[in-house]
Every structure is written in C-alpha cells, then in structure tokens.
Amino acid sequence: MRPFKSHLLFSSTSHSPSTMFSTSYSSYVYLLPILPILLAIYLLHQRSSTSKRSLLSLFTSSSPSPHETCHTYLSSIVNRRSIYVFSQGLPKGVDQAKIQEVVQNAVKYSPASFNAESARVVVLWGAESRRVWELVWNGIEGAANFPDEAARAKSKLKVDQLAAGSGTVLFFEDQVIVDKFSDYPTHFEQSSGMLQFNIWTALSTLKVGASLHHYSNLIEADIHKIYELPSSWVLKGEMPFGSIGAPAGYKLKSYEGRVKVFGGDAEKMV
C-alpha cells in the first residue's frame, strides 16, 4: 500500500534524520485514533469487485450514477446467454433460497398486461426437475421419426444435458384471466416473455446458467396430472438452470440493419 501523503506527515523543510523521525512520529501520533477507521475503509474498498471508483469517491458518493446503473444493467443483458450444458450443483454462494428470491421478485415486479397478473410459475428441484426432462424425452421419442441411430443419440444427449441442471422453472399463463381480455390475445404472450427474460437475466448475474425451451405440446398434460395444477394454467416454457458446464456457443450478430432511427441526433449515429 502506498504511503498516505499528507501535509501532517511531510514537510518541504529539510531535516536531519533524527529530527525528521521525531517530527514524523509526533504527527503519526495524532492519526493513531483514526487509523483503524481508515484501514477498514480501505479494506472494504479492496474487497469490492464491482467498484472501480477511487478511495476518495467513498466519501463523495453514496450510490452509483444513473450512467453507471444503466451500464451495469446492460452488462447483465450482454452476459445472459443460452446455456445447454450444466455441471452439478449451484455456483458457490448461491443456494435454493436465493433462486427462490429471484423468481418471487421477478413474478412480483415484471410488467403484467393490464396489471392482470396472469403469470404463474413452478420451480422444480432435483428429481422433480429430472422428471420433466424424462417426460420431454419420452414425448420426443414417441413423436419423432429419427433418420438413424446417430440422430436419435444426438437428441437424447441434448435432453440429458438439460436434465443435468439443478432445477427447472416452468412458466404458465392463467387462461381464466387471459380470456377476460380476449380482444388482446398477444399482450399476455409479451408479458410472459418479459418475465422469462427477467428471471433468465437475474440468474446470469449470479453466474447461474439457463436456457429456454418449449415442449408444452409433449408434456403439459402429464405436468398437470403429476403436480395437480389448475387446468387453466397453460404451459408456455421450460427453463433448466444450474452451474455452467460449457459456455454458450452461438455468436451474437450485430444490431446493424436491425435498428432504424428517424429524427434527432441519434439518427446520424446508427
């Protein structure tokens, strides 16, 4: 750690070694009562992996600026990727209670069409999660016409890798509520998608991998029967999650050609 330079400790006047030691020592004495506080502040700052601010900023700013907050949010979106290969367990420091907290807050605070709160979620762990993917494979094997054994093995491997996650989130929409707004059938699909994205992104900030799948036509009837869910709950998607076993392989494309701006200064920037 660099010396703490201060006019209390150093002087521009030349001293002999003995005089300088005496002067410096007496100055240090005045700082002794607050040294533990300064040390504690320094250590807290060093332990923070997210802060890039100087030590001085700890005294001048108590919260990140709007620009910093926006950057952090966009970074979490960038880091959210589709993970298909999981390793055992959850990342260090993450437990089932934390995952539950993520899901509950996302359900509570995600936008809901007409504030109708039609979203429904089921979280499955361990053997219950693996049961979902057994149903998926049974459905695929019964419906698919594989050209050869290699194609069958490839499909089976994909499902087995998804089953290896720590758990699965099932997303539903309550059709009783949706039917009350029958003139706006797509609105609830959009709000369901936002909920799925919010949970997915929040999990990624915890280094928990996830991906989204749609096998409702193969498993919905069995899911309702096994877990005795209301018949009005319509399955929209399945999200396995867990520790990341292999990074995402798909390379993201540029936004060029997909975003258009008309009017304003931003038009010249796209």
JOTAPE-V887373 format. One record per backbone hydrogen bond with DSSP energy under -1.0 kcal/mol. NH is the residue of the N-H (numbers start at 0). CO is the residue of the C=O. Records with the same first field share a line. If there is no record, write none. Layout:
NH: CO + CO
This chain:
4: 2
8: 5
9: 5
19: 15
20: 16
21: 17
22: 18
23: 19
24: 20
25: 21
26: 22
27: 23
28: 24
31: 27
33: 30
34: 30
37: 33
38: 34
39: 35
40: 36
41: 37
42: 38
43: 39
44: 40
45: 41
46: 42
57: 54
58: 55
60: 56
68: 64
69: 65
70: 66
71: 67
72: 68
73: 69
74: 70
75: 71
76: 72
77: 73
78: 74
82: 209
86: 242
93: 90
98: 94
99: 95
100: 96
101: 97
102: 98
103: 99
104: 100
105: 101
106: 102
107: 103
108: 104
109: 105
114: 111
115: 112
119: 171
121: 169
123: 167
125: 165
127: 124
129: 125
130: 126
131: 127
132: 128
133: 129
134: 130
135: 131
136: 132
137: 133
138: 134
139: 135
140: 136
141: 137
142: 138
143: 139
151: 147
152: 148
153: 149
154: 150
155: 151
156: 152
157: 153
158: 154
159: 155
160: 156
161: 157
162: 158
164: 161
165: 240
166: 240
167: 123
168: 238
169: 121
170: 236
171: 119
172: 233
173: 117
174: 231
177: 173
178: 174
179: 176
180: 177
183: 180
189: 185
190: 186
191: 187
192: 188
193: 189
194: 190
195: 191
196: 192
197: 193
198: 194
199: 195
200: 196
201: 197
202: 198
203: 199
204: 200
205: 202
206: 203
207: 202
208: 241
210: 239
212: 237
217: 214
218: 214
219: 215
222: 218
223: 219
224: 220
225: 221
226: 222
228: 223
232: 229
233: 172
235: 170
236: 170
237: 212
238: 168
240: 166
241: 208
242: 88
244: 84
245: 84
257: 254
266: 263
267: 264
268: 265
